[in-house]
Amino acid sequence: MDTEQNYNLALDYLYSYIDYSLRQASEIARAEFNLDRMFALLNLLGNPHQAYPIIHVAGTKGKGSTSALCASALQAAGYKTGLYTSPHLLDYAERIQIDGQPISHQMLIDLVEEVKPFVAQVEKLTTFEITTALAFLAFAKQGCTAAVFEVGLGGRLDATNVVTPRVSVITSLSMDHMTVLGDTLAKIAGEKAGIIKDGVPVVSAPQKYEALEVLLRVANLKNTEVTLVGKDVTFEPVHHTLEGQIFALSGMTSEARNVVEGQGSEGRGDLITHPSTALPGGRSAQDEGLLITLPLLGGHQLVNAATAYAALKVSGLKIPDEAIQRGFAQVKWPARFEVVRREPPVIFDSAHNDDSFARLRETLETYFPGKKVYLIFGASEDKNIPGMFREMQPKIERLIVTRANHPRALEPGKIQGLADQAGVQSEAVTPVEAALARALELSEKDGSIVLSAGSMFVTAEVMAAWKKYY
């Protein structure tokens, strides 16, 4: 039997356990999440998660980008670096990366065979829990000297939350997965704050006041200090093109503008996307800051980069600024406003809630002012689809509604009904590769942007079709 056959058998084994990413939101809400199973399995495996220092990243938006930035900088600083993220885009092995490369199919096969007898000793394990254990084990066996772990869902009861990290990172928080994490921003923040450990420093991206209040309260109970992006670390955009963007970063000053709602936020009642760069004595971050080049596009990615910078600095790991500059400049993180063709533009994105669609609209206006989009769109049944349409409606020329090959994907007809209510013109095209072909056909006539967003699963299938046919 060849490697690919064995690889598929390994995936069949993993998927033979409960995979909540494939379940309806109502089932996830009833799930019995706890960390006991993870601790038991890791103990049987020799506690590989204790073999190297870890940066732990939770959040609603930006946690993947922030994790990738941290890992790229660690690698540039000479660490053999593990990176664990989810979900994958095109290949399951993407979830477990070492020095920027997914582990080989053969390595995943070998890891699965190694853990099977131990998995059999722990009842009710899930696919995500086993995969998380595979990552911990892979990084230990390969001699990683540092690792970054992205939380899967929430934080408090997530399988990654067995670690005692060097730093706990909370990226931007907004309303998502409400059936599981809670129906208010404060409740969601409480779940995310579950990764905060006694005495372990915390770094937070700019937050709305309701969320920040919770994070600060939990940090105080855990006797740990919080570094706030926009207050202790500030940044200023300098220049941007479709090749990337340059910004000046200054840390760790506590005298910059506060990031919470209602304190100098120019009446938005929202988070500050570009915290003030005014420093004492009329100086600016550009005058004194660290210049960083970033291939990831959009103002929100500056927030993620500043958050990653702060996390690296307070982690206690030796990472010179020069390594951070090199690592950030070399980072690769696909499907985040990824422009794969300039004319007519084709863009892959991972926006999947109303807040991330607001950032997506802002980024479109920055890089393609005035241009409309043919939006290839699908979504899971638990998403706030009207909110996404409300944010994107001014940019949509036509909605191309489709459905990914995923059990949680909503029927195109239901999405079209919501589009009608939002005043968005739409048509349904399945399968996903046909939706891409239709969007490209329309784009050729008027030069509008082809954009895939709304579901990572749809964008993954669009990416696969693009690679195959275009």
SULFEN-V988575 format. One record per run of one state. SS is the DSSP state (@ for helix, = for strand, . for the rest). FROM is the first residue (numbers start at 1). TO is the last residue. Records with the same first field share a line. If there is no record, write none. Layout:
# SULFEN-V988575
SS = FROM-TO / FROM-TO
This chain:
# SULFEN-V988575
. = 1-2 / 16-17 / 19-19 / 23-24 / 30-35 / 45-47 / 51-52 / 59-62 / 77-80 / 85-91 / 99-100 / 103-104 / 120-125 / 142-145 / 151-166 / 171-177 / 182-184 / 196-201 / 205-208 / 222-225 / 230-232 / 242-243 / 252-277 / 279-279 / 283-283 / 289-289 / 295-298 / 315-320 / 331-337 / 343-344 / 349-353 / 368-372 / 378-379 / 381-384 / 402-408 / 410-411 / 422-425 / 429-431 / 447-448 / 454-455 / 470-470
@ = 3-15 / 20-22 / 25-29 / 36-44 / 48-50 / 63-76 / 92-95 / 105-119 / 127-141 / 178-181 / 185-195 / 209-221 / 280-282 / 285-288 / 299-314 / 321-330 / 354-367 / 385-395 / 412-421 / 432-446 / 456-469
= = 18-18 / 53-58 / 81-84 / 96-98 / 101-102 / 126-126 / 146-150 / 167-170 / 202-204 / 226-229 / 233-241 / 244-251 / 278-278 / 284-284 / 290-294 / 338-342 / 345-348 / 373-377 / 380-380 / 396-401 / 409-409 / 426-428 / 449-453
